[in-house]
Amino acid sequence: MNLSNIITRIKMKLGLINIVTPIENLDSVITEIITEITVPVFSIYAPYKETMHLDVYDLEMIEKRDNSEKFLLPDFLTKKLYYVFNIGYDCNMVSGLGYWSGGLQVTGVNLLQELALGNANMNVSNMVIPKMTFRFTPPRTIEIFNAYTSSSMVFDFGFEHDKTLASIPESCRESFFELALLDVKENLYPTMKNFSEIQTAIGTINLKIDDWANAEADRKELINRWDDTYHLDWQPFWWA
Protein backbone atom coordinates (compact mmCIF):
# COMPACT_ATOMS: atom_id res chain seq x y z
CA MET A 1 0.00 0.00 0.00
CA ASN A 2 1.18 3.51 -0.75
CA LEU A 3 1.06 6.37 1.80
CA SER A 4 0.79 9.09 -0.86
CA ASN A 5 -2.23 7.39 -2.43
CA ILE A 6 -3.98 7.11 0.93
CA ILE A 7 -3.39 10.81 1.69
CA THR A 8 -4.76 11.84 -1.72
CA ARG A 9 -7.83 9.65 -1.27
CA ILE A 10 -8.51 11.10 2.19
CA LYS A 11 -8.23 14.67 0.89
CA MET A 12 -10.60 13.87 -1.96
CA LYS A 13 -13.06 12.22 0.43
CA LEU A 14 -13.03 15.27 2.73
CA GLY A 15 -13.15 17.82 -0.08
CA LEU A 16 -9.67 19.14 0.69
CA ILE A 17 -8.03 18.45 -2.65
CA ASN A 18 -6.47 21.42 -4.45
CA ILE A 19 -7.76 24.04 -2.01
CA VAL A 20 -5.95 26.26 0.48
CA THR A 21 -6.92 25.38 4.05
CA PRO A 22 -6.23 27.18 7.34
CA ILE A 23 -3.85 24.34 8.26
CA GLU A 24 -0.36 24.91 6.93
CA ASN A 25 1.42 21.91 5.39
CA LEU A 26 -1.79 19.88 5.36
CA ASP A 27 -0.14 16.86 3.74
CA SER A 28 2.50 16.77 6.47
CA VAL A 29 -0.15 16.96 9.18
CA ILE A 30 -2.17 14.13 7.63
CA THR A 31 1.02 12.09 7.23
CA GLU A 32 1.84 12.49 10.91
CA ILE A 33 -1.68 11.49 11.94
CA ILE A 34 -1.52 8.34 9.83
CA THR A 35 2.00 7.27 10.81
CA GLU A 36 1.82 8.11 14.52
CA ILE A 37 -1.82 7.25 15.28
CA THR A 38 -3.35 5.04 12.59
CA VAL A 39 -0.43 2.71 11.89
CA PRO A 40 0.26 1.72 15.53
CA VAL A 41 -3.43 1.08 16.26
CA PHE A 42 -4.03 -0.82 13.01
CA SER A 43 -0.96 -2.96 13.76
CA ILE A 44 -2.57 -4.16 16.98
CA TYR A 45 -5.39 -5.73 14.97
CA ALA A 46 -3.54 -6.73 11.79
CA PRO A 47 0.20 -6.78 12.50
CA TYR A 48 2.98 -7.42 10.05
CA LYS A 49 3.76 -11.14 10.42
CA GLU A 50 7.29 -12.42 9.92
CA THR A 51 8.94 -15.79 10.58
CA MET A 52 12.51 -15.82 11.89
CA HIS A 53 14.99 -18.56 12.79
CA LEU A 54 16.84 -17.84 16.04
CA ASP A 55 19.19 -19.79 18.24
CA VAL A 56 17.93 -19.07 21.74
CA TYR A 57 21.38 -19.53 23.23
CA ASP A 58 22.58 -16.58 21.18
CA LEU A 59 20.03 -14.51 23.12
CA GLU A 60 20.58 -12.96 26.52
CA MET A 61 19.34 -15.38 29.19
CA ILE A 62 17.48 -13.71 32.05
CA GLU A 63 16.46 -16.67 34.16
CA LYS A 64 16.72 -20.49 34.13
CA ARG A 65 14.32 -22.83 35.92
CA ASP A 66 13.78 -26.59 36.00
CA ASN A 67 11.24 -26.57 33.18
CA SER A 68 11.74 -23.18 31.54
CA GLU A 69 14.25 -20.60 30.39
CA LYS A 70 13.63 -16.89 30.05
CA PHE A 71 15.39 -14.90 27.32
CA LEU A 72 15.54 -11.34 26.04
CA LEU A 73 14.58 -11.19 22.36
CA PRO A 74 16.67 -9.07 19.97
CA ASP A 75 16.07 -5.34 19.78
CA PHE A 76 14.65 -5.13 16.27
CA LEU A 77 15.40 -1.38 16.17
CA THR A 78 13.45 -0.39 13.03
CA LYS A 79 10.25 -2.27 13.90
CA LYS A 80 8.25 -2.60 17.09
CA LEU A 81 7.42 -6.10 18.29
CA TYR A 82 3.77 -6.59 19.29
CA TYR A 83 3.23 -10.36 19.39
CA VAL A 84 4.90 -13.74 19.41
CA PHE A 85 2.33 -16.00 17.77
CA ASN A 86 4.17 -19.29 17.84
CA ILE A 87 7.48 -20.98 18.55
CA GLY A 88 8.51 -24.28 16.99
CA TYR A 89 11.60 -26.38 16.46
CA ASP A 90 13.75 -25.76 13.40
CA CYS A 91 13.14 -28.88 11.30
CA ASN A 92 16.65 -28.68 9.87
CA MET A 93 18.08 -29.19 13.36
CA VAL A 94 15.88 -32.11 14.44
CA SER A 95 16.89 -35.71 13.73
CA GLY A 96 14.43 -37.71 11.66
CA LEU A 97 12.62 -40.62 13.30
CA GLY A 98 10.70 -41.82 10.29
CA TYR A 99 10.97 -44.69 7.82
CA TRP A 100 14.46 -44.06 6.44
CA SER A 101 16.04 -43.89 9.91
CA GLY A 102 14.04 -46.75 11.30
CA GLY A 103 16.48 -49.62 10.93
CA LEU A 104 14.29 -52.05 8.99
CA GLN A 105 17.11 -54.53 8.51
CA VAL A 106 17.22 -55.10 12.25
CA THR A 107 13.50 -55.36 12.90
CA GLY A 108 12.65 -57.23 9.72
CA VAL A 109 9.26 -55.50 9.39
CA ASN A 110 7.71 -54.07 6.25
CA LEU A 111 6.85 -50.44 5.54
CA LEU A 112 3.26 -50.58 6.82
CA GLN A 113 4.38 -52.19 10.06
CA GLU A 114 7.06 -49.53 10.47
CA LEU A 115 4.50 -46.77 9.95
CA ALA A 116 2.17 -48.35 12.50
CA LEU A 117 5.00 -48.60 15.04
CA GLY A 118 5.96 -45.00 14.33
CA ASN A 119 2.40 -43.77 14.95
CA ALA A 120 2.18 -45.78 18.17
CA ASN A 121 5.49 -44.38 19.39
CA MET A 122 4.36 -40.86 18.54
CA ASN A 123 1.17 -41.24 20.60
CA VAL A 124 3.14 -42.54 23.57
CA SER A 125 5.71 -39.74 23.23
CA ASN A 126 2.96 -37.11 23.15
CA MET A 127 1.58 -38.45 26.44
CA VAL A 128 4.94 -38.76 28.19
CA ILE A 129 6.90 -35.76 26.86
CA PRO A 130 5.39 -32.34 27.67
CA LYS A 131 4.76 -30.02 24.75
CA MET A 132 6.95 -26.97 24.31
CA THR A 133 5.04 -23.78 25.18
CA PHE A 134 5.95 -20.16 25.79
CA ARG A 135 4.94 -16.91 27.44
CA PHE A 136 5.70 -13.56 25.79
CA THR A 137 5.96 -10.46 27.99
CA PRO A 138 6.27 -7.20 26.01
CA PRO A 139 8.41 -5.60 24.96
CA ARG A 140 11.07 -8.33 24.51
CA THR A 141 10.91 -11.06 27.16
CA ILE A 142 10.15 -14.64 26.13
CA GLU A 143 9.89 -17.60 28.52
CA ILE A 144 10.08 -21.03 26.87
CA PHE A 145 8.80 -24.12 28.68
CA ASN A 146 9.83 -27.73 28.08
CA ALA A 147 12.23 -27.12 25.20
CA TYR A 148 14.27 -30.29 24.82
CA THR A 149 15.17 -31.04 21.21
CA SER A 150 17.16 -28.13 19.84
CA SER A 151 18.18 -24.60 20.69
CA SER A 152 17.39 -23.50 17.12
CA MET A 153 13.82 -22.25 17.05
CA VAL A 154 11.38 -20.84 14.51
CA PHE A 155 9.54 -17.76 15.78
CA ASP A 156 6.37 -16.32 14.26
CA PHE A 157 6.41 -12.62 15.18
CA GLY A 158 3.86 -9.82 14.81
CA PHE A 159 5.35 -6.36 14.24
CA GLU A 160 4.09 -2.82 13.81
CA HIS A 161 3.73 -1.96 10.13
CA ASP A 162 6.23 0.21 8.32
CA LYS A 163 5.47 3.95 8.35
CA THR A 164 5.46 3.93 4.54
CA LEU A 165 2.52 1.45 4.65
CA ALA A 166 4.50 -0.83 2.30
CA SER A 167 4.08 -3.79 4.66
CA ILE A 168 0.26 -3.53 4.73
CA PRO A 169 -1.27 -5.92 2.17
CA GLU A 170 -3.76 -4.65 -0.39
CA SER A 171 -6.39 -6.93 1.13
CA CYS A 172 -6.36 -4.63 4.19
CA ARG A 173 -6.64 -1.40 2.19
CA GLU A 174 -10.28 -0.60 2.94
CA SER A 175 -10.03 -1.41 6.64
CA PHE A 176 -6.92 0.74 6.99
CA PHE A 177 -8.48 3.60 5.01
CA GLU A 178 -11.60 3.51 7.21
CA LEU A 179 -9.51 3.98 10.35
CA ALA A 180 -7.18 6.55 8.76
CA LEU A 181 -10.11 8.66 7.55
CA LEU A 182 -11.66 8.75 11.02
CA ASP A 183 -8.30 9.58 12.61
CA VAL A 184 -7.81 12.51 10.21
CA LYS A 185 -11.34 13.77 10.78
CA GLU A 186 -11.03 13.53 14.56
CA ASN A 187 -7.69 15.33 14.73
CA LEU A 188 -8.42 18.05 12.15
CA TYR A 189 -11.90 18.84 13.46
CA PRO A 190 -10.86 21.05 16.43
CA THR A 191 -9.13 23.40 13.97
CA MET A 192 -11.32 23.07 10.90
CA LYS A 193 -14.61 23.58 12.76
CA ASN A 194 -13.70 27.27 12.97
CA PHE A 195 -13.48 27.46 9.18
CA SER A 196 -16.56 25.72 7.81
CA GLU A 197 -16.36 27.84 4.64
CA ILE A 198 -13.24 28.51 2.55
CA GLN A 199 -12.93 31.21 -0.07
CA THR A 200 -11.40 30.11 -3.37
CA ALA A 201 -10.89 31.68 -6.79
CA ILE A 202 -14.06 30.03 -8.03
CA GLY A 203 -16.20 30.91 -5.01
CA THR A 204 -17.03 29.78 -1.49
CA ILE A 205 -16.63 26.10 -0.61
CA ASN A 206 -18.67 24.64 2.24
CA LEU A 207 -16.63 21.83 3.78
CA LYS A 208 -19.58 20.42 5.76
CA ILE A 209 -17.42 20.26 8.87
CA ASP A 210 -20.45 19.25 10.94
CA ASP A 211 -20.09 15.79 9.39
CA TRP A 212 -16.72 15.47 11.12
CA ALA A 213 -18.11 16.04 14.62
CA ASN A 214 -19.02 12.37 15.02
CA ALA A 215 -15.55 11.10 14.03
CA GLU A 216 -14.52 10.31 17.61
CA ALA A 217 -17.67 8.29 18.30
CA ASP A 218 -17.45 6.57 14.92
CA ARG A 219 -13.84 5.64 15.61
CA LYS A 220 -14.74 4.12 18.99
CA GLU A 221 -17.49 2.14 17.31
CA LEU A 222 -15.04 0.87 14.68
CA ILE A 223 -12.50 -0.20 17.32
CA ASN A 224 -15.21 -1.96 19.31
CA ARG A 225 -16.30 -3.79 16.17
CA TRP A 226 -12.74 -4.89 15.49
CA ASP A 227 -12.40 -6.04 19.12
CA ASP A 228 -15.47 -8.22 18.67
CA THR A 229 -14.49 -9.66 15.30
CA TYR A 230 -10.87 -10.46 14.63
CA HIS A 231 -8.65 -8.90 17.29
CA LEU A 232 -8.76 -11.99 19.50
CA ASP A 233 -7.67 -14.12 16.55
CA TRP A 234 -4.25 -12.48 16.77
CA GLN A 235 -3.73 -13.23 20.46
CA PRO A 236 -1.31 -16.11 21.04
CA PHE A 237 -2.27 -18.75 23.57
CA TRP A 238 0.08 -20.66 25.82
CA TRP A 239 -0.03 -23.22 28.56
CA ALA A 240 2.54 -23.54 31.32
CYANA upper distance limits for C-alpha pairs under 8 A (distance plus 0.5 A):
  1 MET  CA    165 LEU  CA      5.99
  1 MET  CA    166 ALA  CA      5.62
  1 MET  CA    167 SER  CA      7.76
  1 MET  CA    168 ILE  CA      6.41
  1 MET  CA    169 PRO  CA      6.94
  1 MET  CA    170 GLU  CA      6.49
  1 MET  CA    173 ARG  CA      7.63
  2 ASN  CA      6 ILE  CA      7.02
  2 ASN  CA    164 THR  CA      7.31
  2 ASN  CA    165 LEU  CA      6.43
  2 ASN  CA    166 ALA  CA      6.75
  3 LEU  CA      7 ILE  CA      6.79
  3 LEU  CA     31 THR  CA      8.38
  3 LEU  CA    164 THR  CA      6.23
  3 LEU  CA    165 LEU  CA      6.37
  3 LEU  CA    166 ALA  CA      8.49
  4 SER  CA      8 THR  CA      6.75
  5 ASN  CA      9 ARG  CA      6.65
  6 ILE  CA     10 ILE  CA      6.66
  6 ILE  CA    177 PHE  CA      7.51
  7 ILE  CA     11 LYS  CA      6.74
  7 ILE  CA     27 ASP  CA      7.67
  7 ILE  CA     30 ILE  CA      7.42
  7 ILE  CA     31 THR  CA      7.70
  8 THR  CA     12 MET  CA      6.69
  8 THR  CA     17 ILE  CA      7.94
  9 ARG  CA     13 LYS  CA      6.58
 10 ILE  CA     14 LEU  CA      6.67
 10 ILE  CA    181 LEU  CA      6.61
 11 LYS  CA     15 GLY  CA      6.42
 11 LYS  CA     16 LEU  CA      5.19
 11 LYS  CA     17 ILE  CA      5.68
 12 MET  CA     16 LEU  CA      6.47
 12 MET  CA     17 ILE  CA      5.80
 14 LEU  CA    207 LEU  CA      8.06
 15 GLY  CA    207 LEU  CA      7.07
 16 LEU  CA     21 THR  CA      8.11
 19 ILE  CA    200 THR  CA      7.71
 20 VAL  CA    198 ILE  CA      8.41
 20 VAL  CA    200 THR  CA      8.21
 21 THR  CA     26 LEU  CA      8.13
 21 THR  CA    198 ILE  CA      7.72
 22 PRO  CA    192 MET  CA      7.95
 22 PRO  CA    195 PHE  CA      7.99
 23 ILE  CA    191 THR  CA      8.33
 25 ASN  CA     29 VAL  CA      6.93
 26 LEU  CA     30 ILE  CA      6.70
 27 ASP  CA     31 THR  CA      6.53
 28 SER  CA     32 GLU  CA      6.71
 29 VAL  CA     33 ILE  CA      6.81
 30 ILE  CA     34 ILE  CA      6.73
 30 ILE  CA    184 VAL  CA      6.92
 31 THR  CA     35 THR  CA      6.58
 32 GLU  CA     36 GLU  CA      6.17
 32 GLU  CA     37 ILE  CA      8.24
 33 ILE  CA     37 ILE  CA      5.90
 33 ILE  CA     38 THR  CA      7.19
 33 ILE  CA    183 ASP  CA      7.41
 33 ILE  CA    184 VAL  CA      6.95
 33 ILE  CA    187 ASN  CA      8.15
 34 ILE  CA     38 THR  CA      5.18
 34 ILE  CA     39 VAL  CA      6.60
 34 ILE  CA    180 ALA  CA      6.53
 34 ILE  CA    183 ASP  CA      7.93
 34 ILE  CA    184 VAL  CA      8.06
 35 THR  CA     39 VAL  CA      5.78
 35 THR  CA     40 PRO  CA      7.99
 35 THR  CA    163 LYS  CA      5.89
 35 THR  CA    164 THR  CA      8.40
 36 GLU  CA     40 PRO  CA      7.16
 37 ILE  CA     41 VAL  CA      6.95
 37 ILE  CA    183 ASP  CA      7.88
 38 THR  CA     42 PHE  CA      6.41
 38 THR  CA    176 PHE  CA      8.41
 38 THR  CA    179 LEU  CA      7.14
 38 THR  CA    180 ALA  CA      6.12
 38 THR  CA    183 ASP  CA      7.21
 39 VAL  CA     43 SER  CA      6.49
 39 VAL  CA    160 GLU  CA      7.90
 39 VAL  CA    161 HIS  CA      7.00
 39 VAL  CA    162 ASP  CA      8.46
 39 VAL  CA    163 LYS  CA      7.49
 39 VAL  CA    165 LEU  CA      8.42
 40 PRO  CA     44 ILE  CA      7.18
 40 PRO  CA    160 GLU  CA      6.69
 40 PRO  CA    161 HIS  CA      7.90
 41 VAL  CA     45 TYR  CA      7.70
 42 PHE  CA     46 ALA  CA      6.56
 42 PHE  CA     47 PRO  CA      7.83
 42 PHE  CA    176 PHE  CA      7.37
 42 PHE  CA    179 LEU  CA      8.26
 43 SER  CA     47 PRO  CA      4.68
 43 SER  CA     48 TYR  CA      7.51
 43 SER  CA    159 PHE  CA      7.68
 43 SER  CA    160 GLU  CA      5.55
 43 SER  CA    161 HIS  CA      6.51
 44 ILE  CA     82 TYR  CA      7.67
 44 ILE  CA    160 GLU  CA      7.99
 44 ILE  CA    231 HIS  CA      8.21
 45 TYR  CA    226 TRP  CA      7.92
 45 TYR  CA    230 TYR  CA      7.76
 45 TYR  CA    231 HIS  CA      5.61
 45 TYR  CA    234 TRP  CA      7.57
 46 ALA  CA    231 HIS  CA      8.31
 46 ALA  CA    234 TRP  CA      8.13
 47 PRO  CA     82 TYR  CA      8.17
 47 PRO  CA    158 GLY  CA      5.78
 47 PRO  CA    159 PHE  CA      5.95
 47 PRO  CA    160 GLU  CA      6.20
 47 PRO  CA    161 HIS  CA      6.92
 48 TYR  CA    158 GLY  CA      5.90
 48 TYR  CA    159 PHE  CA      5.44
 48 TYR  CA    160 GLU  CA      6.55
 48 TYR  CA    161 HIS  CA      6.01
 48 TYR  CA    167 SER  CA      7.09
 48 TYR  CA    168 ILE  CA      7.63
 49 LYS  CA    156 ASP  CA      7.45
 49 LYS  CA    157 PHE  CA      6.14
 49 LYS  CA    158 GLY  CA      5.08
 49 LYS  CA    159 PHE  CA      6.82
 50 GLU  CA    156 ASP  CA      6.40
 50 GLU  CA    157 PHE  CA      5.83
 50 GLU  CA    158 GLY  CA      7.01
 50 GLU  CA    159 PHE  CA      8.19
 51 THR  CA    154 VAL  CA      7.34
 51 THR  CA    155 PHE  CA      6.08
 51 THR  CA    156 ASP  CA      5.02
 51 THR  CA    157 PHE  CA      6.63
 52 MET  CA    154 VAL  CA      6.27
 52 MET  CA    155 PHE  CA      5.76
 52 MET  CA    156 ASP  CA      7.11
 52 MET  CA    157 PHE  CA      8.14
 53 HIS  CA     90 ASP  CA      7.83
 53 HIS  CA    152 SER  CA      7.49
 53 HIS  CA    153 MET  CA      6.25
 53 HIS  CA    154 VAL  CA      5.10
 53 HIS  CA    155 PHE  CA      6.77
 54 LEU  CA     58 ASP  CA      8.31
 54 LEU  CA    152 SER  CA      6.29
 54 LEU  CA    153 MET  CA      5.93
 54 LEU  CA    154 VAL  CA      6.91
 54 LEU  CA    155 PHE  CA      7.80
 55 ASP  CA     59 LEU  CA      7.73
 55 ASP  CA    151 SER  CA      5.99
 55 ASP  CA    152 SER  CA      4.77
 55 ASP  CA    153 MET  CA      6.52
 56 VAL  CA     71 PHE  CA      7.91
 56 VAL  CA    151 SER  CA      6.14
 56 VAL  CA    152 SER  CA      6.93
 56 VAL  CA    153 MET  CA      7.50
 57 TYR  CA     61 MET  CA      8.04
 57 TYR  CA    151 SER  CA      7.02
 59 LEU  CA     71 PHE  CA      6.77
 59 LEU  CA     72 LEU  CA      6.72
 59 LEU  CA     73 LEU  CA      6.93
 59 LEU  CA     74 PRO  CA      7.63
 60 GLU  CA     71 PHE  CA      6.10
 60 GLU  CA     72 LEU  CA      5.82
 60 GLU  CA     73 LEU  CA      8.02
 61 MET  CA     69 GLU  CA      7.89
 61 MET  CA     70 LYS  CA      6.46
 61 MET  CA     71 PHE  CA      4.90
 61 MET  CA     72 LEU  CA      6.88
 62 ILE  CA     69 GLU  CA      8.29
 62 ILE  CA     70 LYS  CA      5.87
 62 ILE  CA     71 PHE  CA      5.81
 62 ILE  CA     72 LEU  CA      7.25
 63 GLU  CA     69 GLU  CA      6.37
 63 GLU  CA     70 LYS  CA      5.49
 63 GLU  CA     71 PHE  CA      7.65
 64 LYS  CA     68 SER  CA      6.73
 64 LYS  CA     69 GLU  CA      4.98
 64 LYS  CA     70 LYS  CA      6.75
 65 ARG  CA     69 GLU  CA      6.46
 67 ASN  CA    145 PHE  CA      6.17
 67 ASN  CA    146 ASN  CA      5.91
 68 SER  CA    143 GLU  CA      7.11
 68 SER  CA    144 ILE  CA      5.90
 68 SER  CA    145 PHE  CA      4.70
 68 SER  CA    146 ASN  CA      6.53
 68 SER  CA    147 ALA  CA      7.98
 69 GLU  CA    143 GLU  CA      6.12
 69 GLU  CA    144 ILE  CA      5.98
 69 GLU  CA    145 PHE  CA      7.21
 70 LYS  CA    141 THR  CA      7.55
 70 LYS  CA    142 ILE  CA      6.21
 70 LYS  CA    143 GLU  CA      4.61
 70 LYS  CA    144 ILE  CA      6.82
 71 PHE  CA    141 THR  CA      6.40
 71 PHE  CA    142 ILE  CA      5.88
 71 PHE  CA    143 GLU  CA      6.74
 72 LEU  CA    140 ARG  CA      6.10
 72 LEU  CA    141 THR  CA      5.28
 72 LEU  CA    142 ILE  CA      6.83
 73 LEU  CA    140 ARG  CA      5.51
 73 LEU  CA    141 THR  CA      6.54
 73 LEU  CA    142 ILE  CA      7.26
 74 PRO  CA    140 ARG  CA      7.75
 75 ASP  CA    140 ARG  CA      8.00
 76 PHE  CA     80 LYS  CA      7.42
 76 PHE  CA     81 LEU  CA      8.07
 79 LYS  CA    159 PHE  CA      6.89
 79 LYS  CA    160 GLU  CA      6.69
 79 LYS  CA    161 HIS  CA      8.04
 79 LYS  CA    162 ASP  CA      7.81
 80 LYS  CA    159 PHE  CA      6.04
 80 LYS  CA    160 GLU  CA      5.80
 81 LEU  CA    138 PRO  CA      8.39
 81 LEU  CA    139 PRO  CA      7.26
 81 LEU  CA    140 ARG  CA      8.05
 81 LEU  CA    157 PHE  CA      7.80
 81 LEU  CA    158 GLY  CA      6.72
 81 LEU  CA    159 PHE  CA      5.05
 81 LEU  CA    160 GLU  CA      6.97
 82 TYR  CA    138 PRO  CA      7.70
 82 TYR  CA    139 PRO  CA      7.89
 82 TYR  CA    157 PHE  CA      8.26
 82 TYR  CA    158 GLY  CA      6.03
 82 TYR  CA    159 PHE  CA      5.80
 82 TYR  CA    160 GLU  CA      7.16
 83 TYR  CA    136 PHE  CA      8.08
 83 TYR  CA    138 PRO  CA      8.45
 83 TYR  CA    157 PHE  CA      6.24
 83 TYR  CA    158 GLY  CA      5.16
 83 TYR  CA    159 PHE  CA      7.36
 83 TYR  CA    235 GLN  CA      8.10
 83 TYR  CA    236 PRO  CA      8.01
 84 VAL  CA    136 PHE  CA      6.93
 84 VAL  CA    155 PHE  CA      7.63
 84 VAL  CA    156 ASP  CA      6.44
 84 VAL  CA    157 PHE  CA      5.14
 84 VAL  CA    158 GLY  CA      6.64
 84 VAL  CA    236 PRO  CA      7.34
 85 PHE  CA    155 PHE  CA      8.18
 85 PHE  CA    156 ASP  CA      5.86
 85 PHE  CA    157 PHE  CA      6.40
 85 PHE  CA    158 GLY  CA      7.52
 85 PHE  CA    234 TRP  CA      8.04
 85 PHE  CA    235 GLN  CA      7.68
 85 PHE  CA    236 PRO  CA      5.39
 85 PHE  CA    237 PHE  CA      8.40
 86 ASN  CA    155 PHE  CA      6.46
 86 ASN  CA    156 ASP  CA      5.65
 86 ASN  CA    157 PHE  CA      8.02
 86 ASN  CA    236 PRO  CA      7.59
 87 ILE  CA    133 THR  CA      8.10
 87 ILE  CA    134 PHE  CA      7.95
 87 ILE  CA    153 MET  CA      7.13
 87 ILE  CA    154 VAL  CA      6.12
 87 ILE  CA    155 PHE  CA      5.23
 87 ILE  CA    156 ASP  CA      6.94
 88 GLY  CA    132 MET  CA      8.45
 88 GLY  CA    153 MET  CA      6.19
 88 GLY  CA    154 VAL  CA      5.62
 88 GLY  CA    155 PHE  CA      7.21
 89 TYR  CA     93 MET  CA      8.22
 89 TYR  CA     94 VAL  CA      7.94
 89 TYR  CA    149 THR  CA      8.05
 89 TYR  CA    150 SER  CA      7.24
 89 TYR  CA    152 SER  CA      7.00
 89 TYR  CA    153 MET  CA      5.23
 89 TYR  CA    154 VAL  CA      6.38
 90 ASP  CA     94 VAL  CA      7.28
 90 ASP  CA    150 SER  CA      8.16
 90 ASP  CA    152 SER  CA      6.17
 90 ASP  CA    153 MET  CA      5.56
 90 ASP  CA    154 VAL  CA      6.07
 93 MET  CA    150 SER  CA      7.14
 93 MET  CA    152 SER  CA      7.35
 94 VAL  CA    149 THR  CA      7.39
 94 VAL  CA    150 SER  CA      7.33
 96 GLY  CA    101 SER  CA      7.12
 97 LEU  CA    101 SER  CA      6.33
 97 LEU  CA    102 GLY  CA      7.11
 98 GLY  CA    102 GLY  CA      6.54
 98 GLY  CA    115 LEU  CA      8.44
 98 GLY  CA    118 GLY  CA      7.50
 99 TYR  CA    111 LEU  CA      7.92
 99 TYR  CA    114 GLU  CA      7.26
 99 TYR  CA    115 LEU  CA      7.62
102 GLY  CA    114 GLU  CA      8.06
103 GLY  CA    107 THR  CA      7.26
104 LEU  CA    108 GLY  CA      5.98
104 LEU  CA    109 VAL  CA      6.62
104 LEU  CA    110 ASN  CA      7.92
104 LEU  CA    114 GLU  CA      8.30
105 GLN  CA    109 VAL  CA      8.45
109 VAL  CA    113 GLN  CA      6.44
109 VAL  CA    114 GLU  CA      6.96
110 ASN  CA    114 GLU  CA      6.73
111 LEU  CA    115 LEU  CA      6.70
112 LEU  CA    116 ALA  CA      6.70
113 GLN  CA    117 LEU  CA      6.67
114 GLU  CA    118 GLY  CA      6.56
115 LEU  CA    119 ASN  CA      6.70
116 ALA  CA    120 ALA  CA      6.73
117 LEU  CA    121 ASN  CA      6.58
118 GLY  CA    122 MET  CA      6.62
119 ASN  CA    123 ASN  CA      6.81
120 ALA  CA    124 VAL  CA      6.87
121 ASN  CA    125 SER  CA      6.53
122 MET  CA    126 ASN  CA      6.61
123 ASN  CA    127 MET  CA      6.98
124 VAL  CA    128 VAL  CA      6.73
125 SER  CA    129 ILE  CA      6.01
126 ASN  CA    130 PRO  CA      7.50
126 ASN  CA    131 LYS  CA      7.98
130 PRO  CA    146 ASN  CA      6.92
131 LYS  CA    146 ASN  CA      6.99
132 MET  CA    144 ILE  CA      7.68
132 MET  CA    145 PHE  CA      6.04
132 MET  CA    146 ASN  CA      5.31
132 MET  CA    147 ALA  CA      5.85
133 THR  CA    144 ILE  CA      6.49
133 THR  CA    145 PHE  CA      5.65
133 THR  CA    146 ASN  CA      7.35
133 THR  CA    147 ALA  CA      8.42
133 THR  CA    238 TRP  CA      6.40
133 THR  CA    239 TRP  CA      6.63
133 THR  CA    240 ALA  CA      7.14
134 PHE  CA    142 ILE  CA      7.45
134 PHE  CA    143 GLU  CA      5.94
134 PHE  CA    144 ILE  CA      4.85
134 PHE  CA    145 PHE  CA      6.16
134 PHE  CA    238 TRP  CA      6.39
134 PHE  CA    239 TRP  CA      7.77
134 PHE  CA    240 ALA  CA      7.82
135 ARG  CA    142 ILE  CA      6.33
135 ARG  CA    143 GLU  CA      5.62
135 ARG  CA    144 ILE  CA      7.11
135 ARG  CA    238 TRP  CA      6.84
136 PHE  CA    140 ARG  CA      8.11
136 PHE  CA    141 THR  CA      6.43
136 PHE  CA    142 ILE  CA      5.08
136 PHE  CA    143 GLU  CA      6.92
137 THR  CA    141 THR  CA      5.55
137 THR  CA    142 ILE  CA      6.70
145 PHE  CA    240 ALA  CA      7.32
147 ALA  CA    151 SER  CA      8.38
161 HIS  CA    165 LEU  CA      7.07
161 HIS  CA    166 ALA  CA      8.45
161 HIS  CA    167 SER  CA      6.27
161 HIS  CA    168 ILE  CA      7.11
162 ASP  CA    166 ALA  CA      6.85
162 ASP  CA    167 SER  CA      6.33
162 ASP  CA    168 ILE  CA      8.41
168 ILE  CA    172 CYS  CA      7.23
168 ILE  CA    173 ARG  CA      8.15
169 PRO  CA    173 ARG  CA      7.52
172 CYS  CA    176 PHE  CA      6.58
173 ARG  CA    177 PHE  CA      6.53
174 GLU  CA    178 GLU  CA      6.57
175 SER  CA    179 LEU  CA      7.05
176 PHE  CA    180 ALA  CA      6.57
177 PHE  CA    181 LEU  CA      6.39
178 GLU  CA    182 LEU  CA      6.98
179 LEU  CA    183 ASP  CA      6.67
179 LEU  CA    219 ARG  CA      7.52
179 LEU  CA    222 LEU  CA      8.18
180 ALA  CA    184 VAL  CA      6.67
181 LEU  CA    185 LYS  CA      6.67
182 LEU  CA    186 GLU  CA      6.48
182 LEU  CA    215 ALA  CA      5.95
182 LEU  CA    216 GLU  CA      7.85
182 LEU  CA    218 ASP  CA      7.81
182 LEU  CA    219 ARG  CA      6.46
183 ASP  CA    187 ASN  CA      6.65
183 ASP  CA    215 ALA  CA      8.05
183 ASP  CA    219 ARG  CA      7.94
184 VAL  CA    188 LEU  CA      6.40
185 LYS  CA    189 TYR  CA      6.26
185 LYS  CA    212 TRP  CA      6.15
185 LYS  CA    215 ALA  CA      6.45
186 GLU  CA    190 PRO  CA      8.25
186 GLU  CA    212 TRP  CA      7.42
186 GLU  CA    213 ALA  CA      8.01
186 GLU  CA    215 ALA  CA      5.66
186 GLU  CA    216 GLU  CA      6.15
188 LEU  CA    192 MET  CA      6.43
189 TYR  CA    193 LYS  CA      6.01
189 TYR  CA    209 ILE  CA      7.81
189 TYR  CA    212 TRP  CA      6.82
189 TYR  CA    213 ALA  CA      7.40
190 PRO  CA    194 ASN  CA      8.16
191 THR  CA    195 PHE  CA      8.15
192 MET  CA    196 SER  CA      7.14
192 MET  CA    209 ILE  CA      7.51
193 LYS  CA    209 ILE  CA      6.33
193 LYS  CA    210 ASP  CA      8.00
196 SER  CA    206 ASN  CA      6.56
196 SER  CA    207 LEU  CA      6.10
196 SER  CA    208 LYS  CA      6.94
196 SER  CA    209 ILE  CA      6.13
197 GLU  CA    204 THR  CA      6.96
197 GLU  CA    205 ILE  CA      6.03
197 GLU  CA    206 ASN  CA      5.12
197 GLU  CA    207 LEU  CA      6.57
198 ILE  CA    204 THR  CA      6.18
198 ILE  CA    205 ILE  CA      5.72
198 ILE  CA    206 ASN  CA      7.18
198 ILE  CA    207 LEU  CA      8.09
199 GLN  CA    203 GLY  CA      6.43
199 GLN  CA    204 THR  CA      5.06
199 GLN  CA    205 ILE  CA      6.83
200 THR  CA    204 THR  CA      6.44
200 THR  CA    205 ILE  CA      7.64
208 LYS  CA    212 TRP  CA      8.34
209 ILE  CA    213 ALA  CA      7.66
214 ASN  CA    218 ASP  CA      6.51
215 ALA  CA    219 ARG  CA      6.44
216 GLU  CA    220 LYS  CA      6.84
217 ALA  CA    221 GLU  CA      6.74
218 ASP  CA    222 LEU  CA      6.69
219 ARG  CA    223 ILE  CA      6.73
220 LYS  CA    224 ASN  CA      6.61
221 GLU  CA    225 ARG  CA      6.65
222 LEU  CA    226 TRP  CA      6.76
223 ILE  CA    227 ASP  CA      6.61
224 ASN  CA    228 ASP  CA      6.80
225 ARG  CA    229 THR  CA      6.71
226 TRP  CA    230 TYR  CA      6.44
226 TRP  CA    231 HIS  CA      6.50
227 ASP  CA    231 HIS  CA      5.56
227 ASP  CA    232 LEU  CA      7.49
228 ASP  CA    232 LEU  CA      8.24
230 TYR  CA    234 TRP  CA      7.74
231 HIS  CA    235 GLN  CA      7.78
